[in-house]
């Protein structure tokens, strides 16, 4: 069970995870020396990604788990993608997105075989398309890939973007705020970040090698702790997040004004203390769901380890602080009503007219 001692004491922090997408030309445009050069450049790019991520994690150690960074390479598994798989370190997890079912894909692809998937951590097969709509399958796969990644590497000759082409996915990534590293197959220059596209649809690269520093600047906004200026709040957002990770399990709540009135209105017995069930007991509520969940790879175990403890912690704290908020709100209204009655009572007492009484029935002396 995911409830280790550290997770029970405090909300679990996320592991620093970077998902890198790869798209590129097939063997017809990458052969011989060009293919070998691309492999060497990819190795250097992956090394720079690891170094940049390590530096960002070091600067944000307070909001991430103490585990080392985890890297995932998300690809469509064509020739360029397989070259990228060989170029990245052994510690990277490989995720493959196929534009249609395995059988049809490996039948159409000369460079990929089912045996090549043995070192792949996960394979997503999109619904098969009719023969005259095979291109739509690749377009769907590209769109799905973009929704899974933080950074895109494009091995591209900067040919004009067309539907389903490398230029199209590269432009869509740039417009969606995903940093894009461009490895040109047409001209020899160092890997650059694409800063935009001109009116003709041509990419606008940065002026310097992205592995020498710009890569960190591109990734920092994604993985740095929150830095939004919220104006009216005195706390720095990252400090608030750090405070959240220092929270402890709220087993009981004494602020029960709202709950008291709700129970009275429903003719139920009021309670002076609201108790929360233990962490592991709340996790066990999901056992029925897990028994009926589909057996897709290690889906159930991943939910247990990653999603469930974070959900239970957030739910516990949300309920606890909601009682505080609602009770404070209700109490403020009750006290304001009391203040009004006190004010009215004071005004009534001041306005009482004192009428003197003159006696005329004194006995004679």
C-alpha beads as a LAMMPS data file, in Angstrom:
LAMMPS data file: protein, C-alpha beads

365 atoms
364 bonds

1 atom types
1 bond types

-500.0 500.0 xlo xhi
-500.0 500.0 ylo yhi
-500.0 500.0 zlo zhi

Masses

1 110.0

Atoms # bond

1 1 1 0.000 0.000 0.000
2 1 1 1.149 3.507 -0.773
3 1 1 0.716 4.611 2.818
4 1 1 4.312 4.708 3.923
5 1 1 5.164 6.412 7.195
6 1 1 6.187 9.637 5.456
7 1 1 2.951 9.735 3.496
8 1 1 0.896 9.226 6.646
9 1 1 2.678 12.009 8.520
10 1 1 2.490 14.607 5.726
11 1 1 0.946 14.973 2.260
12 1 1 3.183 13.225 -0.307
13 1 1 5.180 15.481 -2.604
14 1 1 5.225 14.857 -6.369
15 1 1 8.231 13.307 -8.035
16 1 1 9.953 15.576 -10.543
17 1 1 8.972 14.020 -13.883
18 1 1 9.746 15.373 -17.346
19 1 1 8.014 13.938 -20.415
20 1 1 9.821 14.576 -23.682
21 1 1 8.176 14.043 -27.050
22 1 1 10.069 13.215 -30.225
23 1 1 8.978 13.716 -33.838
24 1 1 11.087 13.518 -36.950
25 1 1 11.743 12.430 -40.508
26 1 1 11.856 8.812 -41.534
27 1 1 14.730 6.913 -43.176
28 1 1 14.183 8.511 -46.602
29 1 1 15.401 11.882 -45.263
30 1 1 17.752 10.586 -42.591
31 1 1 20.425 8.219 -43.816
32 1 1 24.130 7.637 -43.541
33 1 1 26.150 10.419 -41.938
34 1 1 23.082 12.568 -41.330
35 1 1 21.430 9.844 -39.273
36 1 1 24.603 9.262 -37.283
37 1 1 25.014 12.996 -36.658
38 1 1 21.424 13.191 -35.467
39 1 1 21.996 10.360 -32.995
40 1 1 25.026 12.124 -31.527
41 1 1 23.136 15.407 -31.229
42 1 1 20.201 13.641 -29.569
43 1 1 22.569 12.145 -26.998
44 1 1 23.868 15.621 -26.170
45 1 1 20.354 17.058 -25.998
46 1 1 19.184 14.310 -23.623
47 1 1 22.207 14.898 -21.417
48 1 1 21.436 18.636 -21.328
49 1 1 17.809 17.869 -20.419
50 1 1 18.947 15.731 -17.494
51 1 1 21.354 18.405 -16.288
52 1 1 18.783 21.197 -16.570
53 1 1 16.189 19.124 -14.707
54 1 1 18.642 18.341 -11.917
55 1 1 19.385 22.048 -11.443
56 1 1 15.688 22.970 -11.424
57 1 1 14.967 20.207 -8.903
58 1 1 17.800 21.409 -6.685
59 1 1 16.342 24.923 -6.671
60 1 1 12.857 23.581 -5.846
61 1 1 13.769 20.766 -3.458
62 1 1 11.168 21.926 -0.929
63 1 1 8.221 21.161 -3.230
64 1 1 9.334 17.887 -4.838
65 1 1 9.997 14.416 -3.456
66 1 1 13.579 13.505 -2.605
67 1 1 13.678 10.925 -5.415
68 1 1 15.873 11.645 -8.468
69 1 1 14.160 13.123 -11.554
70 1 1 12.225 10.708 -13.740
71 1 1 12.357 11.072 -17.530
72 1 1 9.896 9.702 -20.055
73 1 1 10.355 9.668 -23.820
74 1 1 7.038 9.722 -25.673
75 1 1 7.275 8.713 -29.330
76 1 1 5.441 7.383 -32.353
77 1 1 8.080 4.682 -32.843
78 1 1 9.240 5.439 -36.377
79 1 1 12.929 5.339 -37.377
80 1 1 13.837 8.688 -35.831
81 1 1 12.018 7.787 -32.648
82 1 1 13.926 4.537 -32.358
83 1 1 17.195 6.436 -32.818
84 1 1 16.132 8.713 -29.958
85 1 1 15.353 5.682 -27.789
86 1 1 18.890 4.423 -28.321
87 1 1 20.332 7.882 -27.583
88 1 1 18.679 8.444 -24.206
89 1 1 19.993 7.004 -20.956
90 1 1 18.915 3.608 -19.679
91 1 1 16.978 5.213 -16.851
92 1 1 14.471 6.819 -19.218
93 1 1 11.017 5.250 -19.498
94 1 1 9.815 4.786 -23.072
95 1 1 6.157 5.396 -23.943
96 1 1 4.949 4.611 -27.446
97 1 1 1.848 6.002 -29.149
98 1 1 0.718 4.030 -32.199
99 1 1 -1.657 5.678 -34.709
100 1 1 -3.665 2.442 -34.940
101 1 1 -3.615 -1.124 -33.636
102 1 1 -0.274 -2.945 -33.365
103 1 1 -0.981 -5.453 -36.096
104 1 1 -1.761 -2.822 -38.697
105 1 1 1.063 -0.536 -37.629
106 1 1 3.842 -3.116 -37.817
107 1 1 2.484 -4.359 -41.117
108 1 1 2.769 -0.852 -42.614
109 1 1 6.059 0.156 -40.961
110 1 1 9.248 -1.268 -42.438
111 1 1 11.432 0.034 -39.596
112 1 1 9.453 -1.229 -36.604
113 1 1 8.731 -4.731 -35.386
114 1 1 6.703 -5.979 -32.467
115 1 1 9.908 -7.307 -30.890
116 1 1 11.217 -3.736 -30.719
117 1 1 8.651 -2.976 -28.016
118 1 1 10.231 -5.277 -25.435
119 1 1 11.951 -2.397 -23.609
120 1 1 8.965 -0.064 -23.816
121 1 1 7.181 0.756 -20.544
122 1 1 3.781 1.505 -22.094
123 1 1 2.080 1.349 -25.479
124 1 1 -1.021 3.344 -26.389
125 1 1 -2.894 2.061 -29.460
126 1 1 -5.325 4.537 -30.975
127 1 1 -8.441 3.259 -32.777
128 1 1 -7.739 1.924 -36.271
129 1 1 -8.775 4.017 -39.250
130 1 1 -10.216 2.925 -42.581
131 1 1 -7.594 2.449 -45.339
132 1 1 -8.405 5.781 -46.977
133 1 1 -8.079 7.588 -43.622
134 1 1 -4.695 6.263 -42.478
135 1 1 -3.271 9.796 -42.438
136 1 1 -5.942 10.765 -39.924
137 1 1 -4.555 8.137 -37.573
138 1 1 -1.147 9.855 -37.630
139 1 1 -2.776 13.260 -37.074
140 1 1 -4.654 11.867 -34.070
141 1 1 -1.458 10.315 -32.701
142 1 1 0.411 13.632 -33.005
143 1 1 -2.388 15.477 -31.237
144 1 1 -2.464 12.865 -28.472
145 1 1 1.317 13.050 -28.091
146 1 1 1.232 16.814 -27.549
147 1 1 -1.207 16.362 -24.689
148 1 1 1.240 14.046 -22.904
149 1 1 4.506 16.023 -22.991
150 1 1 6.321 18.982 -21.447
151 1 1 8.994 19.358 -24.143
152 1 1 9.171 18.439 -27.851
153 1 1 12.238 17.535 -29.923
154 1 1 11.689 18.008 -33.662
155 1 1 14.112 16.431 -36.153
156 1 1 12.986 18.463 -39.141
157 1 1 14.185 20.051 -42.370
158 1 1 11.855 23.081 -41.868
159 1 1 9.636 22.133 -44.820
160 1 1 6.312 24.036 -44.806
161 1 1 3.830 22.727 -42.246
162 1 1 1.133 20.467 -43.664
163 1 1 -1.611 18.516 -41.985
164 1 1 -0.139 15.487 -40.262
165 1 1 3.455 16.572 -40.965
166 1 1 6.325 17.383 -38.644
167 1 1 5.940 21.093 -39.287
168 1 1 2.303 20.960 -38.213
169 1 1 2.948 19.250 -34.876
170 1 1 5.931 21.533 -34.242
171 1 1 3.876 24.650 -34.862
172 1 1 0.986 23.366 -32.747
173 1 1 3.392 22.661 -29.884
174 1 1 4.869 26.145 -30.096
175 1 1 1.435 27.766 -30.153
176 1 1 0.411 25.641 -27.156
177 1 1 3.329 26.862 -25.049
178 1 1 5.368 23.648 -25.275
179 1 1 9.112 24.361 -25.684
180 1 1 10.426 22.907 -28.966
181 1 1 14.049 21.903 -29.598
182 1 1 14.803 21.909 -33.328
183 1 1 17.400 19.577 -34.817
184 1 1 17.658 20.598 -38.467
185 1 1 18.205 17.904 -41.100
186 1 1 18.670 20.455 -43.885
187 1 1 21.468 22.648 -42.568
188 1 1 24.182 22.114 -40.020
189 1 1 23.609 24.087 -36.864
190 1 1 23.478 23.335 -33.195
191 1 1 20.135 22.421 -31.563
192 1 1 18.032 25.542 -31.085
193 1 1 14.769 26.410 -29.389
194 1 1 12.021 27.536 -31.743
195 1 1 10.771 30.938 -30.618
196 1 1 7.945 31.203 -33.174
197 1 1 6.962 31.012 -36.836
198 1 1 6.983 33.720 -39.489
199 1 1 4.184 34.563 -41.920
200 1 1 5.436 31.938 -44.380
201 1 1 5.292 29.203 -41.784
202 1 1 9.040 28.951 -41.369
203 1 1 10.409 28.347 -37.853
204 1 1 12.255 31.150 -36.061
205 1 1 15.085 29.588 -34.024
206 1 1 16.948 31.170 -31.135
207 1 1 20.459 32.457 -31.781
208 1 1 22.347 30.134 -29.438
209 1 1 22.757 26.454 -28.690
210 1 1 19.818 25.588 -26.426
211 1 1 21.884 23.078 -24.442
212 1 1 24.138 25.839 -23.077
213 1 1 21.544 27.595 -20.937
214 1 1 18.325 28.498 -22.788
215 1 1 16.936 25.028 -22.086
216 1 1 16.875 25.713 -18.342
217 1 1 15.108 29.036 -18.933
218 1 1 12.481 27.258 -21.051
219 1 1 11.821 24.543 -18.468
220 1 1 11.909 26.642 -15.297
221 1 1 8.416 28.182 -15.747
222 1 1 6.999 24.657 -16.068
223 1 1 8.615 23.129 -12.990
224 1 1 9.394 26.053 -10.698
225 1 1 7.126 26.440 -7.708
226 1 1 4.165 28.805 -8.142
227 1 1 5.227 32.429 -8.429
228 1 1 1.936 34.144 -9.316
229 1 1 1.488 37.459 -7.538
230 1 1 -1.878 37.131 -5.852
231 1 1 -1.866 40.732 -4.645
232 1 1 -4.054 40.691 -1.561
233 1 1 -2.274 37.716 0.026
234 1 1 0.799 38.372 2.134
235 1 1 2.194 34.863 1.737
236 1 1 4.376 33.978 -1.223
237 1 1 2.565 31.234 -3.216
238 1 1 5.504 28.831 -2.949
239 1 1 5.535 29.309 0.824
240 1 1 1.863 28.356 0.897
241 1 1 2.638 25.189 -1.073
242 1 1 5.475 24.330 1.296
243 1 1 3.056 24.899 4.167
244 1 1 0.656 22.418 2.581
245 1 1 3.335 19.726 2.461
246 1 1 3.986 20.317 6.169
247 1 1 0.365 19.664 7.081
248 1 1 -0.435 16.788 9.404
249 1 1 -3.389 14.428 9.326
250 1 1 -6.451 16.162 10.769
251 1 1 -8.047 13.448 12.872
252 1 1 -10.606 15.708 14.604
253 1 1 -12.143 19.159 14.323
254 1 1 -13.545 21.261 17.180
255 1 1 -14.937 24.075 15.064
256 1 1 -18.460 22.690 14.667
257 1 1 -20.826 25.671 14.563
258 1 1 -22.013 25.008 11.009
259 1 1 -22.239 21.262 11.584
260 1 1 -24.188 21.893 14.821
261 1 1 -26.825 24.045 13.095
262 1 1 -27.076 21.631 10.165
263 1 1 -27.708 18.694 12.445
264 1 1 -30.280 20.610 14.488
265 1 1 -32.119 21.568 11.296
266 1 1 -32.166 17.909 10.222
267 1 1 -33.292 16.801 13.696
268 1 1 -30.086 14.887 14.273
269 1 1 -27.965 14.684 17.372
270 1 1 -25.341 17.476 17.427
271 1 1 -21.693 16.606 17.983
272 1 1 -19.064 18.610 19.798
273 1 1 -16.138 17.069 17.879
274 1 1 -15.966 15.900 14.260
275 1 1 -13.685 12.879 13.910
276 1 1 -11.981 11.811 10.671
277 1 1 -11.249 8.176 9.876
278 1 1 -7.596 7.093 9.696
279 1 1 -5.674 7.423 6.436
280 1 1 -5.473 3.703 5.675
281 1 1 -9.172 3.207 6.405
282 1 1 -10.091 5.867 3.864
283 1 1 -7.755 4.292 1.305
284 1 1 -9.513 0.955 1.784
285 1 1 -12.786 2.554 0.611
286 1 1 -11.396 2.257 -2.923
287 1 1 -10.853 -1.497 -2.829
288 1 1 -14.151 -2.210 -4.582
289 1 1 -13.220 0.186 -7.380
290 1 1 -9.810 -1.444 -7.795
291 1 1 -11.355 -4.915 -8.030
292 1 1 -13.492 -3.765 -10.970
293 1 1 -10.829 -1.624 -12.692
294 1 1 -9.475 -2.858 -16.048
295 1 1 -6.183 -4.741 -15.964
296 1 1 -4.231 -2.366 -18.215
297 1 1 -0.533 -2.826 -17.492
298 1 1 0.003 -1.676 -13.889
299 1 1 -2.890 0.812 -13.862
300 1 1 -4.314 -0.243 -10.502
301 1 1 -0.945 -0.229 -8.782
302 1 1 -0.106 3.193 -10.222
303 1 1 -3.398 4.601 -8.931
304 1 1 -2.726 3.104 -5.510
305 1 1 0.815 4.449 -5.342
306 1 1 0.412 7.852 -6.998
307 1 1 -3.164 9.106 -7.139
308 1 1 -4.924 7.567 -4.148
309 1 1 -2.736 8.849 -1.255
310 1 1 -2.775 12.378 -2.694
311 1 1 -6.531 12.297 -3.149
312 1 1 -7.155 11.053 0.408
313 1 1 -4.832 13.677 1.884
314 1 1 -6.431 16.500 -0.102
315 1 1 -9.904 15.255 0.804
316 1 1 -9.064 15.135 4.524
317 1 1 -7.650 18.663 4.586
318 1 1 -10.455 20.037 2.407
319 1 1 -13.115 18.681 4.780
320 1 1 -11.242 19.944 7.836
321 1 1 -10.803 23.485 6.551
322 1 1 -14.309 23.589 5.067
323 1 1 -15.675 23.097 8.585
324 1 1 -13.519 26.019 9.739
325 1 1 -14.639 28.241 6.879
326 1 1 -18.341 27.445 7.132
327 1 1 -18.342 27.668 10.907
328 1 1 -16.529 31.011 10.839
329 1 1 -18.993 32.297 8.246
330 1 1 -21.985 31.100 10.267
331 1 1 -20.575 32.407 13.533
332 1 1 -19.954 35.818 11.979
333 1 1 -23.614 36.042 10.965
334 1 1 -24.794 34.918 14.409
335 1 1 -22.591 37.452 16.171
336 1 1 -23.692 40.201 13.787
337 1 1 -27.317 39.400 14.655
338 1 1 -26.449 39.549 18.343
339 1 1 -24.723 42.888 17.775
340 1 1 -27.842 44.250 16.070
341 1 1 -30.073 43.193 18.962
342 1 1 -27.680 44.707 21.481
343 1 1 -27.624 47.930 19.491
344 1 1 -31.406 48.062 19.274
345 1 1 -31.705 47.350 22.978
346 1 1 -29.309 50.182 23.816
347 1 1 -31.159 52.614 21.573
348 1 1 -34.487 51.642 23.183
349 1 1 -33.101 52.179 26.711
350 1 1 -31.748 55.656 25.865
351 1 1 -35.035 56.814 24.361
352 1 1 -37.172 55.886 27.387
353 1 1 -38.758 59.156 28.639
354 1 1 -38.521 59.722 32.385
355 1 1 -41.772 61.377 33.600
356 1 1 -41.569 62.982 37.086
357 1 1 -44.391 62.125 39.500
358 1 1 -45.683 64.970 41.729
359 1 1 -47.634 63.895 44.758
360 1 1 -50.518 66.085 45.828
361 1 1 -51.946 63.952 48.548
362 1 1 -49.542 64.845 51.331
363 1 1 -51.341 65.041 54.676
364 1 1 -51.595 68.510 56.279
365 1 1 -49.126 69.476 58.946

Bonds

1 1 1 2
2 1 2 3
3 1 3 4
4 1 4 5
5 1 5 6
6 1 6 7
7 1 7 8
8 1 8 9
9 1 9 10
10 1 10 11
11 1 11 12
12 1 12 13
13 1 13 14
14 1 14 15
15 1 15 16
16 1 16 17
17 1 17 18
18 1 18 19
19 1 19 20
20 1 20 21
21 1 21 22
22 1 22 23
23 1 23 24
24 1 24 25
25 1 25 26
26 1 26 27
27 1 27 28
28 1 28 29
29 1 29 30
30 1 30 31
31 1 31 32
32 1 32 33
33 1 33 34
34 1 34 35
35 1 35 36
36 1 36 37
37 1 37 38
38 1 38 39
39 1 39 40
40 1 40 41
41 1 41 42
42 1 42 43
43 1 43 44
44 1 44 45
45 1 45 46
46 1 46 47
47 1 47 48
48 1 48 49
49 1 49 50
50 1 50 51
51 1 51 52
52 1 52 53
53 1 53 54
54 1 54 55
55 1 55 56
56 1 56 57
57 1 57 58
58 1 58 59
59 1 59 60
60 1 60 61
61 1 61 62
62 1 62 63
63 1 63 64
64 1 64 65
65 1 65 66
66 1 66 67
67 1 67 68
68 1 68 69
69 1 69 70
70 1 70 71
71 1 71 72
72 1 72 73
73 1 73 74
74 1 74 75
75 1 75 76
76 1 76 77
77 1 77 78
78 1 78 79
79 1 79 80
80 1 80 81
81 1 81 82
82 1 82 83
83 1 83 84
84 1 84 85
85 1 85 86
86 1 86 87
87 1 87 88
88 1 88 89
89 1 89 90
90 1 90 91
91 1 91 92
92 1 92 93
93 1 93 94
94 1 94 95
95 1 95 96
96 1 96 97
97 1 97 98
98 1 98 99
99 1 99 100
100 1 100 101
101 1 101 102
102 1 102 103
103 1 103 104
104 1 104 105
105 1 105 106
106 1 106 107
107 1 107 108
108 1 108 109
109 1 109 110
110 1 110 111
111 1 111 112
112 1 112 113
113 1 113 114
114 1 114 115
115 1 115 116
116 1 116 117
117 1 117 118
118 1 118 119
119 1 119 120
120 1 120 121
121 1 121 122
122 1 122 123
123 1 123 124
124 1 124 125
125 1 125 126
126 1 126 127
127 1 127 128
128 1 128 129
129 1 129 130
130 1 130 131
131 1 131 132
132 1 132 133
133 1 133 134
134 1 134 135
135 1 135 136
136 1 136 137
137 1 137 138
138 1 138 139
139 1 139 140
140 1 140 141
141 1 141 142
142 1 142 143
143 1 143 144
144 1 144 145
145 1 145 146
146 1 146 147
147 1 147 148
148 1 148 149
149 1 149 150
150 1 150 151
151 1 151 152
152 1 152 153
153 1 153 154
154 1 154 155
155 1 155 156
156 1 156 157
157 1 157 158
158 1 158 159
159 1 159 160
160 1 160 161
161 1 161 162
162 1 162 163
163 1 163 164
164 1 164 165
165 1 165 166
166 1 166 167
167 1 167 168
168 1 168 169
169 1 169 170
170 1 170 171
171 1 171 172
172 1 172 173
173 1 173 174
174 1 174 175
175 1 175 176
176 1 176 177
177 1 177 178
178 1 178 179
179 1 179 180
180 1 180 181
181 1 181 182
182 1 182 183
183 1 183 184
184 1 184 185
185 1 185 186
186 1 186 187
187 1 187 188
188 1 188 189
189 1 189 190
190 1 190 191
191 1 191 192
192 1 192 193
193 1 193 194
194 1 194 195
195 1 195 196
196 1 196 197
197 1 197 198
198 1 198 199
199 1 199 200
200 1 200 201
201 1 201 202
202 1 202 203
203 1 203 204
204 1 204 205
205 1 205 206
206 1 206 207
207 1 207 208
208 1 208 209
209 1 209 210
210 1 210 211
211 1 211 212
212 1 212 213
213 1 213 214
214 1 214 215
215 1 215 216
216 1 216 217
217 1 217 218
218 1 218 219
219 1 219 220
220 1 220 221
221 1 221 222
222 1 222 223
223 1 223 224
224 1 224 225
225 1 225 226
226 1 226 227
227 1 227 228
228 1 228 229
229 1 229 230
230 1 230 231
231 1 231 232
232 1 232 233
233 1 233 234
234 1 234 235
235 1 235 236
236 1 236 237
237 1 237 238
238 1 238 239
239 1 239 240
240 1 240 241
241 1 241 242
242 1 242 243
243 1 243 244
244 1 244 245
245 1 245 246
246 1 246 247
247 1 247 248
248 1 248 249
249 1 249 250
250 1 250 251
251 1 251 252
252 1 252 253
253 1 253 254
254 1 254 255
255 1 255 256
256 1 256 257
257 1 257 258
258 1 258 259
259 1 259 260
260 1 260 261
261 1 261 262
262 1 262 263
263 1 263 264
264 1 264 265
265 1 265 266
266 1 266 267
267 1 267 268
268 1 268 269
269 1 269 270
270 1 270 271
271 1 271 272
272 1 272 273
273 1 273 274
274 1 274 275
275 1 275 276
276 1 276 277
277 1 277 278
278 1 278 279
279 1 279 280
280 1 280 281
281 1 281 282
282 1 282 283
283 1 283 284
284 1 284 285
285 1 285 286
286 1 286 287
287 1 287 288
288 1 288 289
289 1 289 290
290 1 290 291
291 1 291 292
292 1 292 293
293 1 293 294
294 1 294 295
295 1 295 296
296 1 296 297
297 1 297 298
298 1 298 299
299 1 299 300
300 1 300 301
301 1 301 302
302 1 302 303
303 1 303 304
304 1 304 305
305 1 305 306
306 1 306 307
307 1 307 308
308 1 308 309
309 1 309 310
310 1 310 311
311 1 311 312
312 1 312 313
313 1 313 314
314 1 314 315
315 1 315 316
316 1 316 317
317 1 317 318
318 1 318 319
319 1 319 320
320 1 320 321
321 1 321 322
322 1 322 323
323 1 323 324
324 1 324 325
325 1 325 326
326 1 326 327
327 1 327 328
328 1 328 329
329 1 329 330
330 1 330 331
331 1 331 332
332 1 332 333
333 1 333 334
334 1 334 335
335 1 335 336
336 1 336 337
337 1 337 338
338 1 338 339
339 1 339 340
340 1 340 341
341 1 341 342
342 1 342 343
343 1 343 344
344 1 344 345
345 1 345 346
346 1 346 347
347 1 347 348
348 1 348 349
349 1 349 350
350 1 350 351
351 1 351 352
352 1 352 353
353 1 353 354
354 1 354 355
355 1 355 356
356 1 356 357
357 1 357 358
358 1 358 359
359 1 359 360
360 1 360 361
361 1 361 362
362 1 362 363
363 1 363 364
364 1 364 365
